[in-house]
Amino acid sequence: MAFIQVIEMTTTKVAEVEELMDQWMTATRGRRSAHRSVLARDREHPDTYVQVVEFPSYEEAMANSALPETAAFAEELSALCVSGPAFRNLDIVRVDEL
């Protein structure tokens, strides 16, 4: 079953968050199981961002989380945040291409 992880954070350092993401993508090339990531800004809540990361399955997401680079990413991300990051782990029930 497909799986997504939603990460919500409040930060004034979004450029640094994006740079950190670029570093993680380079460091995990060929080993990560995440296949898509979307970073979005909340229009109603300044400096609040949501990242949606897609995986083929929960198991592959957990393997991705076990990578040392992912642990380092999470630690560094936390240091860039005013609050968060807060994680939600979601099994995809339905997808409609509209």
N, C-alpha and C positions, 0 to 999 in steps of 0.2 A: 504494500500500500504506500502510495506517495506520502510525503511528509514535508511540513514546513516548520521553520522556527521563526518566530517573530521576536525581534529585539527592540525594545523601546528605551530611549535614552534622552536625557536633556544635556546639551552641551553647547558651549559657545565656541568650540574648537572643531567645527565640522570639517574644515580643510585638513586638520591633523588626523581626524577619523578616516577620511578618504585616503590619505597617504598611508595610514596604518593598514587599511584594507588592501591597497596596492602591494604593500610589502608582504602581507599574508598570502595573497594570490601568487606572487612570485615564489615565495618559500615553499608553497604546498603544490606547485604545478606537478601534475602527474600522480599525485597521491591523495588529493582531496576528493570527497564524494559530493560536495555541494556542486550543483550544476547551474544555479542561477541565484543572483542576489539583486535586490532592489532596495535602494535607500531613498526614503521619502521624508519630506519636511511637513510637519503639521501646520497648516495655515492659521489655525485658531490658537495655537500654543507656541509662542516664540521659543526658538532654540530646542524644540522637541522634535525628535526624529524617530522613525520606525524603519528598521531593516527587516526585510522578508527574505529568508534564505530557503531555497527549495532543494530537496534531496529525493533520491529514488525511494528511500524507505527510512523508517526510524532507526533500524540497525545500522544503516550506512551513515546516518547522521551522528550516531553515537561513536562510530569508528572515526569519523571526522573530528568529533570533539576530543577524542583521545590523542590526536596528533599533538606533539609538544608545541608546535607553532600555533595551534589553536588556543592552547592554554595561555601561552604568552600574549596572543592577541587579546584574549578576554581580560587579562590583567592590565594590559596597556590601555585598552578601551575604557575600563573602569576609571583609570587615572585621568582620562580626558573628559569624564562626565561630571556634571553638577549633580545629577541623580541618575541612578541606573548603572549599568544596563539591567533591564528586567527582561527575562526570557519567558516565552510561551511556546510550548511544544505541541504541535497540532497535526493530527492525522487528517489527510484530505479526504473528505467524504464525497464531494462532487465538484466537478469542474465543467463549466459551460463556456465554450468559445462563442462570444457574442459579436 
